[in-house]
Amino acid sequence: MATVFAFAVGSVGLLFVIGFVVFTAAIAPQEPAGLKPADGIVVLTGGASRIADGVQLLASGHGQRLLITGVNRTTSPDEIRRTLPDNEHLLDCCVDLGHRALNTFGNAIEAAEWTRSQHFRSLVVVTSAWHMPRALVELGRALPDVELVAYPVVTDRMQAPNWWTDTQTVKLLLKEYLKYMMAQAKIRPAQAVAPKTQPAPVPNAGAQASVSAPLHGPDRKPE
């Protein structure tokens, strides 16, 4: 019995390792040089460069309109505008901010509502390269009839030739791999989006808005 149990545990461990290797091998090592245009663009917050990349894609004609989902409820369009001086005019005409998503599942719900309201049939999805597999799983379920075009944002961490020797990077990817498997199994957090009736928090009196304030919600785990 002990031998059988040990064999079973070893087999599960081996499958986990193989799955992790396959998962990391599928993460894009660089951003795509060419990208197929789509009807709309969705940016999942969590990384500073994602919004800039999404707005640049909008400016270059890769989508008609852009949704930034998972934005901190205290972040205003003016704060985002100040971070994009070259394309701030686009925020007035073609960019929508989604404040309800609390995690990746919530991003998918928020993006699906927006996509249907715009009658879009294809989306460019902008998020970190390591987050892209899980984002596509959730978005694919929420929008089964919409074509998803991935635009993975690659950080310096993932471009390092021997990233697997960095403990923090390995921990990050292991955590993401577990979340990816949970998404595949439809094991999701209890709350994905904030209630529509929930008012936005009011900043303390005298507090000055900061351009560097987090864009994702204060009660939202980054991914």
Protein Blocks (a to p, Z undefined) as FASTA:
>chain_A
ZZmmmmmmmmmmmmmmmmmmmmmmmpcfbdcfbdcddfbdcddehifklmmmmmmmmmno
pafbdcdehiafkbcfklmmmmmmmlmmmmmmmpccdfkbgbfklmmmmmmmmmmmnopa
bdcddddfklmmmmmmmmmmmmmmbccdddddddfklmpmblmlpmklmmmmmmmmmmmm
mmmnopacfblbdcfklccddddehiacdfkbcfbdfkbcfZZ
